[in-house]
Amino acid sequence: MMSRKELDLWVGVFVAIGLGALLFLALKVANLSAFSTSQTYAIIARFDNIGGLKVRAPVKAAGVVVGRVSEVGFDNQTFEATVTMSIDGRYKFPRDTSAKILTSGLLGEQYIGLSAGGDTAELKDGDTLKITQSAVVLENLISQFLYSKAAEGDNKKPQ
Amino acid sequence: MRKRITELLRDLGARVTGWIWRLGFASRFFAVMLLQSGTSFRRFHLTIREIYFAGVLSLVIILVSGLFVGMVLGLQGYDTLVRYGSAEALGVLVALSLLRELGPVVAALLFASRAGSAITAEIGLMKATEQLAAMEMMAVDPIARVVAPRFWAGVLSMPLLAALFSAMGIFGGYLVGVRMIGVDAGSFWSQMQSTVDFHEDVLNGVIKSAVFGVAITWIAVLEGYDAPPTAEGVSRATTRTVVTSSLAVLALDFVMTALMFRGV
């Protein structure tokens, strides 16, 4: 039979490496350190169509992740989608920043791209973006293409 | 003929009432165990001793299985992903499947067969050799002294074991994917980090494994405490522990997955 001291040592080692594994999962795998400590502020953007945008989708500016989509809602008055984003407090944007819904790769996830404008005033918590561009819906794109093809065909028909 | 049917119905009824009786007994036992667990924290060395038997001695099987499960995930995942030209997503595949499902579930199944069966056999033998009765004679409550420390040791060990299993598995996936096959190490980790969410994936996995720990050790101590005090009774109780707790783990996993990952 082991002495109590030896037992304590082994259990201590077990708990330590168990907690170490949890820490590894939190920091190295889930990258918890990226957003947890810094303050965030919310900005709102209205879109005619958000396509497949989901909550927790990244918000990128110049390709750098600066925040996440925190809420997606629907406005009953204007029939538009309202997207709330929480932006990392370290990043500041001018008031006339515009938001676009983009797709990473051909079939990848959708994200919001911010392009900064030239205003000297900065966006504050709760501000709404004025200029937005909706998601590209593949069906609309195809039907536009087919319409223009059909129109071309009509013009080319011998009179 | 009519006699056969009556017998069959009687048998069925007896089984159902027996099952309900057992469920009631299990709940009462659980409540008593929780009420009597003061001792296992006041005299924490009792629990530490059981953590040694349930947790530390399960380390080898958990670590080795985790490593191999991760390595197999790496090989199989690469084989499928490379057809769609997205071999860099291997890190995401390995990490998510381990954190959400395989880590908690496989660690729980191993824990049930490695530690759960040992708990049942030990308590069952204590009962068969009348050690529990002797304790009661000395005014020591066997539930407080024997059962509750084993229960809490299992509940505390299980999340740590599941985390170790997942961490080992991700390391195994890294070894096969990056070191052996040659997936780019940078995108392996960065895609994993951008997809895996702490609350959504890591914390839910920990919650799952804690629930599994409660279920397995509850079943194990109950079967041991309730075992008929014979050699055959103890052996049957040990088998029942492994079978019942494995089924409970899989059923609970389905329910929790349905609650946690709906529509995300």
Chai-1 contact restraints between the chains, C-beta under 6 A:
chainA,res_idxA,chainB,res_idxB,connection_type,confidence,min_distance_angstrom,max_distance_angstrom,comment,restraint_id
A,R4,B,H45,contact,1.0,0.0,6.0,A-B,restraint_1
A,L7,B,R49,contact,1.0,0.0,6.0,A-B,restraint_2
A,L7,B,Y52,contact,1.0,0.0,6.0,A-B,restraint_3
A,W10,B,Y52,contact,1.0,0.0,6.0,A-B,restraint_4
A,W10,B,V56,contact,1.0,0.0,6.0,A-B,restraint_5
A,V11,B,I48,contact,1.0,0.0,6.0,A-B,restraint_6
A,V11,B,I51,contact,1.0,0.0,6.0,A-B,restraint_7
A,V11,B,Y52,contact,1.0,0.0,6.0,A-B,restraint_8
A,F14,B,G55,contact,1.0,0.0,6.0,A-B,restraint_9
A,F14,B,V56,contact,1.0,0.0,6.0,A-B,restraint_10
A,G18,B,L160,contact,1.0,0.0,6.0,A-B,restraint_11
A,G18,B,A163,contact,1.0,0.0,6.0,A-B,restraint_12
A,G18,B,L164,contact,1.0,0.0,6.0,A-B,restraint_13
A,A21,B,A163,contact,1.0,0.0,6.0,A-B,restraint_14
A,A21,B,L164,contact,1.0,0.0,6.0,A-B,restraint_15
A,A21,B,A167,contact,1.0,0.0,6.0,A-B,restraint_16
A,L22,B,A163,contact,1.0,0.0,6.0,A-B,restraint_17
A,F24,B,A167,contact,1.0,0.0,6.0,A-B,restraint_18
A,L25,B,A167,contact,1.0,0.0,6.0,A-B,restraint_19
A,L25,B,V202,contact,1.0,0.0,6.0,A-B,restraint_20
A,A26,B,F198,contact,1.0,0.0,6.0,A-B,restraint_21
A,A26,B,V202,contact,1.0,0.0,6.0,A-B,restraint_22
A,V29,B,A95,contact,1.0,0.0,6.0,A-B,restraint_23
A,V29,B,M192,contact,1.0,0.0,6.0,A-B,restraint_24
A,V29,B,V196,contact,1.0,0.0,6.0,A-B,restraint_25
A,A30,B,V196,contact,1.0,0.0,6.0,A-B,restraint_26
A,A30,B,F198,contact,1.0,0.0,6.0,A-B,restraint_27
A,A30,B,V202,contact,1.0,0.0,6.0,A-B,restraint_28
A,N31,B,Q193,contact,1.0,0.0,6.0,A-B,restraint_29
A,L32,B,F198,contact,1.0,0.0,6.0,A-B,restraint_30
